[in-house]
Amino acid sequence: MAVAWPLAARAQRGTKIFRVGILANEKWPPLDGLRSGLRELGYIEGQNLELVHRYVEGQPERYAAFAAELVGQPVDIVVTWGTPASLAAKNATRTIPIIMTSGDPVAVGLVPGLAHPQGNVTGFSTQAADLEGKRLELVNELITDVSRVVVFSNPTNPYCRVAVEHARRAAAVLRWQLDVAEIGNERDLDGAFETLTRLRPSAVLVVADPFLASQQARIADFLMRNRIPSIYTYREQVTAGGLVSYATNYYELFRRAAAMADKIRKGSRPGELPVEQPTKFELVINLKTAKAIGLVVSPSLLSRADEVIE
């Protein structure tokens, strides 16, 4: 054992560390899926894995600098959450592989196509924009006599423009008035609350955006106190007090990102790996919130829910 230990120690020191950069708005719980997936594949922090985090904390103008920092480390691969982070990473490097997440990566210019992403970018399309119509249909099931919906959107996120257009088309089919509250910082959020107080909409739709997700507790609290139904694109926004979400499971998405990272490390080219799409969408309903705002959720809708929070 005395002879073997130094040999083992030298072998461990000689192990090449897999350095994975993470670029995101904040330390979002679903990002832990990446660590879990890597662990299942044999990557252990402190042994053969190093996770290098960069969080902009609600300041999207910092994405470019943080992306440049990760590239300068350098890391072996960059994993991003959201369109702004993904675009910043793409602008920072044409050689380091990027595993991105975006609601519509083709529409925002991250990749030319899902089947053949080309270049150094691949990852996941969450199809969030395509589902805005489905979310408004769920609002129609939840509430009778809907006339006006306000959409919370972040003007600094190119994806949000795509999502809003999908929502506009769906609202036109339903013959609803649709207003957009643009929220890029906390001051804008205060203004959006004033708009809601003035307009008194039937419901609020919060599109997929990391900054808006970081404000989930404030948004849920205001909407609950003012008895305004809400629908979201992240499950975590509903566990924070929102009413309903319809979206993919982001923890599982980042867990799958680990398998993609492993393939790239072993020689696969990111541009030749198809962008993956969700295989399942989950409906989550917060009954506690429904009761707080005086809303009765129909048994048929409850029976279709993947998760009911009581």
C-alpha positions as CSV (number, residue, x, y, z in Angstrom):
1,M,0.0,0.0,0.0
2,A,2.9,2.4,0.8
3,V,4.3,1.8,-2.6
4,A,0.9,2.0,-4.4
5,W,-0.3,5.2,-2.8
6,P,2.3,7.5,-4.4
7,L,1.6,6.0,-7.8
8,A,-2.1,6.5,-7.4
9,A,-1.6,10.1,-6.2
10,R,0.6,10.9,-9.2
11,A,-2.1,9.3,-11.5
12,Q,-4.8,11.4,-9.9
13,R,-2.7,14.6,-10.3
14,G,-2.1,13.6,-13.9
15,T,-5.9,13.4,-14.6
16,K,-7.0,16.1,-17.0
17,I,-9.6,18.3,-15.4
18,F,-12.7,18.9,-17.5
19,R,-13.4,22.6,-17.1
20,V,-17.1,23.5,-17.7
21,G,-18.0,27.2,-17.8
22,I,-21.6,28.1,-16.8
23,L,-23.0,31.5,-17.9
24,A,-26.3,32.5,-16.4
25,N,-28.3,35.2,-14.7
26,E,-28.1,33.6,-11.3
27,K,-27.5,30.4,-9.4
28,W,-30.8,28.9,-10.7
29,P,-31.8,25.6,-9.0
30,P,-32.4,23.7,-12.3
31,L,-28.7,24.3,-13.2
32,D,-27.9,21.7,-10.6
33,G,-29.1,19.1,-13.1
34,L,-25.9,19.7,-15.0
35,R,-23.8,18.8,-11.9
36,S,-25.9,15.8,-11.3
37,G,-25.7,14.5,-14.8
38,L,-21.9,15.0,-14.9
39,R,-21.6,13.1,-11.6
40,E,-23.5,10.2,-13.1
41,L,-21.0,10.1,-16.0
42,G,-18.1,9.9,-13.6
43,Y,-17.1,13.6,-13.4
44,I,-16.5,14.6,-9.8
45,E,-15.7,18.1,-8.7
46,G,-12.3,18.4,-7.1
47,Q,-11.1,15.3,-9.0
48,N,-11.6,15.5,-12.7
49,L,-14.2,18.3,-13.0
50,E,-14.2,22.0,-12.4
51,L,-17.3,24.1,-12.8
52,V,-16.5,27.8,-13.5
53,H,-19.6,30.0,-12.8
54,R,-20.3,33.5,-14.0
55,Y,-23.6,35.1,-12.9
56,V,-24.7,38.5,-14.1
57,E,-27.2,39.0,-11.3
58,G,-29.8,41.0,-13.2
59,Q,-27.3,43.0,-15.2
60,P,-27.5,41.7,-18.8
61,E,-24.8,44.2,-19.9
62,R,-22.3,42.0,-18.0
63,Y,-22.9,38.9,-20.2
64,A,-20.3,39.9,-22.8
65,A,-17.5,40.5,-20.3
66,F,-18.3,37.3,-18.4
67,A,-18.4,35.3,-21.6
68,A,-15.0,36.7,-22.4
69,E,-13.7,35.8,-19.0
70,L,-14.8,32.1,-19.4
71,V,-13.2,32.0,-22.9
72,G,-10.0,33.5,-21.5
73,Q,-9.7,30.9,-18.6
74,P,-10.0,28.9,-20.9
75,V,-12.8,26.5,-20.2
76,D,-13.3,23.3,-22.3
77,I,-17.0,24.0,-22.9
78,V,-19.6,26.7,-22.1
79,V,-23.1,25.9,-20.9
80,T,-25.6,28.7,-21.0
81,W,-29.0,29.5,-19.6
82,G,-31.2,31.7,-21.8
83,T,-30.8,33.5,-25.1
84,P,-28.8,36.6,-23.8
85,A,-26.2,34.4,-22.2
86,S,-26.1,32.1,-25.3
87,L,-25.6,35.0,-27.7
88,A,-22.9,36.5,-25.6
89,A,-21.0,33.1,-25.5
90,K,-21.4,32.8,-29.3
91,N,-20.0,36.3,-29.8
92,A,-17.1,35.5,-27.5
93,T,-15.7,32.4,-29.2
94,R,-15.9,30.5,-32.5
95,T,-13.8,27.6,-31.2
96,I,-14.8,26.6,-27.7
97,P,-18.0,24.4,-27.8
98,I,-21.2,26.0,-26.5
99,I,-24.2,24.1,-25.2
100,M,-27.0,26.7,-25.2
101,T,-30.6,26.9,-24.1
102,S,-33.0,29.1,-25.9
103,G,-36.7,29.3,-26.5
104,D,-36.2,29.6,-30.2
105,P,-32.5,29.4,-31.2
106,V,-33.1,29.6,-34.9
107,A,-35.3,32.8,-34.7
108,V,-32.7,34.6,-32.6
109,G,-29.7,33.6,-34.8
110,L,-27.9,31.2,-32.5
111,V,-28.0,28.3,-35.0
112,P,-29.1,28.2,-38.7
113,G,-31.1,25.0,-38.1
114,L,-31.9,22.5,-35.4
115,A,-30.8,19.4,-37.3
116,H,-27.5,20.9,-38.4
117,P,-26.5,23.7,-36.0
118,Q,-23.0,24.0,-37.5
119,G,-20.2,26.0,-36.0
120,N,-19.4,25.6,-32.3
121,V,-23.0,25.8,-30.9
122,T,-25.5,23.1,-30.1
123,G,-27.8,22.5,-27.2
124,F,-31.5,22.8,-26.5
125,S,-34.5,24.5,-28.0
126,T,-37.2,24.7,-25.3
127,Q,-39.9,25.6,-27.8
128,A,-41.1,28.2,-25.3
129,A,-42.3,30.6,-28.0
130,D,-44.3,27.9,-29.8
131,L,-46.2,27.3,-26.5
132,E,-47.4,30.8,-25.9
133,G,-50.6,29.9,-27.7
134,K,-51.1,26.8,-25.6
135,R,-50.5,28.9,-22.4
136,L,-53.2,31.4,-23.5
137,E,-55.6,28.5,-24.2
138,L,-55.0,27.3,-20.6
139,V,-55.9,30.8,-19.4
140,N,-59.1,30.5,-21.4
141,E,-59.8,27.3,-19.5
142,L,-59.0,28.8,-16.1
143,I,-61.0,32.0,-16.4
144,T,-64.4,32.9,-17.9
145,D,-64.9,36.1,-19.8
146,V,-61.2,36.9,-20.6
147,S,-60.9,40.3,-22.3
148,R,-57.4,41.5,-21.7
149,V,-54.0,39.9,-21.1
150,V,-50.8,41.6,-20.1
151,V,-47.5,40.0,-21.2
152,F,-44.4,40.6,-19.1
153,S,-41.4,40.8,-21.5
154,N,-37.7,41.8,-21.3
155,P,-36.7,44.2,-24.1
156,T,-33.0,43.3,-23.6
157,N,-33.7,39.6,-24.5
158,P,-34.1,39.0,-28.3
159,Y,-36.1,35.9,-27.6
160,C,-38.8,37.8,-25.8
161,R,-39.7,39.6,-29.0
162,V,-40.3,36.3,-30.7
163,A,-42.4,35.1,-27.7
164,V,-44.5,38.2,-27.7
165,E,-45.3,37.9,-31.4
166,H,-46.5,34.3,-30.9
167,A,-48.6,35.5,-28.0
168,R,-50.1,38.3,-30.1
169,R,-51.2,35.9,-32.8
170,A,-52.8,33.6,-30.2
171,A,-54.6,36.5,-28.5
172,A,-55.9,37.7,-31.9
173,V,-57.5,34.3,-32.5
174,L,-59.1,34.4,-29.1
175,R,-60.2,38.0,-29.7
176,W,-58.4,39.3,-26.6
177,Q,-56.7,42.6,-26.1
178,L,-53.0,42.0,-25.5
179,D,-50.7,44.6,-23.8
180,V,-47.0,44.3,-23.3
181,A,-45.2,45.5,-20.2
182,E,-41.4,45.7,-21.0
183,I,-39.3,44.9,-17.9
184,G,-35.5,45.0,-18.1
185,N,-34.7,46.0,-14.5
186,E,-36.4,46.3,-11.1
187,R,-37.5,49.9,-11.8
188,D,-39.3,48.7,-14.9
189,L,-41.0,46.1,-12.8
190,D,-42.4,48.8,-10.5
191,G,-43.8,50.5,-13.5
192,A,-45.4,47.3,-14.7
193,F,-47.1,46.9,-11.4
194,E,-48.6,50.4,-11.9
195,T,-49.8,49.4,-15.3
196,L,-51.5,46.3,-14.0
197,T,-53.2,48.4,-11.3
198,R,-54.5,50.8,-14.0
199,L,-55.5,48.2,-16.6
200,R,-56.8,45.4,-14.3
201,P,-56.3,42.6,-16.9
202,S,-57.9,39.2,-16.8
203,A,-54.5,37.6,-16.5
204,V,-50.7,38.0,-16.9
205,L,-48.4,35.9,-19.0
206,V,-44.8,36.0,-18.0
207,V,-42.6,34.8,-20.9
208,A,-39.3,32.9,-20.5
209,D,-36.5,35.2,-19.4
210,P,-33.8,34.7,-16.8
211,F,-34.2,38.2,-15.3
212,L,-38.0,37.8,-15.0
213,A,-37.4,34.5,-13.4
214,S,-35.1,36.1,-10.8
215,Q,-38.0,38.4,-9.9
216,Q,-40.5,35.5,-9.5
217,A,-41.2,36.1,-5.8
218,R,-42.0,39.8,-6.2
219,I,-44.2,39.2,-9.3
220,A,-46.1,36.3,-7.6
221,D,-46.7,38.3,-4.5
222,F,-48.1,41.4,-6.3
223,L,-50.3,39.3,-8.5
224,M,-51.6,37.3,-5.6
225,R,-52.4,40.4,-3.5
226,N,-54.2,41.9,-6.5
227,R,-56.0,38.7,-7.3
228,I,-54.7,38.5,-10.9
229,P,-54.3,35.0,-12.4
230,S,-50.9,34.3,-13.9
231,I,-49.2,31.8,-16.2
232,Y,-45.5,31.1,-16.6
233,T,-42.8,29.3,-18.5
234,Y,-40.8,27.9,-15.5
235,R,-42.1,25.5,-12.9
236,E,-40.0,27.4,-10.2
237,Q,-42.2,30.5,-10.8
238,V,-45.2,28.5,-9.7
239,T,-43.5,27.0,-6.6
240,A,-42.7,30.7,-5.7
241,G,-46.4,31.5,-5.6
242,G,-47.4,31.8,-9.3
243,L,-50.6,30.2,-10.5
244,V,-49.8,28.0,-13.5
245,S,-46.8,27.0,-15.6
246,Y,-46.6,25.0,-18.8
247,A,-43.1,24.2,-19.8
248,T,-40.3,21.6,-20.1
249,N,-38.5,20.4,-17.0
250,Y,-35.3,22.5,-17.0
251,Y,-33.6,20.4,-14.3
252,E,-33.8,17.4,-16.7
253,L,-32.8,19.6,-19.6
254,F,-29.5,20.5,-17.9
255,R,-29.0,16.9,-16.8
256,R,-29.2,16.0,-20.5
257,A,-26.7,18.8,-21.2
258,A,-24.2,16.8,-19.2
259,A,-24.5,13.9,-21.7
260,M,-24.0,16.3,-24.6
261,A,-20.9,17.8,-22.9
262,D,-19.5,14.3,-22.4
263,K,-20.0,13.5,-26.1
264,I,-18.2,16.7,-27.1
265,R,-15.3,16.0,-24.8
266,K,-14.9,12.6,-26.3
267,G,-14.6,14.0,-29.8
268,S,-18.1,14.9,-31.2
269,R,-18.3,18.2,-32.9
270,P,-21.0,20.5,-31.5
271,G,-22.1,21.7,-34.9
272,E,-22.8,18.1,-35.9
273,L,-24.9,17.3,-32.8
274,P,-28.6,18.2,-33.5
275,V,-30.2,20.7,-31.2
276,E,-32.4,18.7,-28.9
277,Q,-36.1,19.6,-28.2
278,P,-38.3,18.7,-25.2
279,T,-39.9,15.3,-25.2
280,K,-42.4,16.3,-22.5
281,F,-44.1,19.4,-21.2
282,E,-45.4,19.7,-17.7
283,L,-48.5,21.4,-16.4
284,V,-48.1,22.7,-12.8
285,I,-50.9,24.3,-10.8
286,N,-50.6,26.0,-7.5
287,L,-54.0,25.4,-5.8
288,K,-52.9,27.5,-2.8
289,T,-52.5,30.5,-5.0
290,A,-55.8,29.7,-6.8
291,K,-57.6,29.8,-3.5
292,A,-55.9,33.0,-2.4
293,I,-57.1,34.8,-5.5
294,G,-60.6,33.3,-5.4
295,L,-60.2,31.1,-8.5
296,V,-61.8,27.6,-8.7
297,V,-59.8,25.3,-11.0
298,S,-61.9,22.9,-12.9
299,P,-61.6,19.1,-12.1
300,S,-60.8,18.4,-15.8
301,L,-57.8,20.8,-15.7
302,L,-56.6,19.4,-12.4
303,S,-56.7,15.9,-13.7
304,R,-54.4,16.8,-16.5
305,A,-51.8,18.5,-14.2
306,D,-48.4,16.8,-13.8
307,E,-48.1,18.5,-10.4
308,V,-50.6,20.2,-8.1
309,I,-49.2,22.3,-5.3
310,E,-51.6,22.5,-2.3
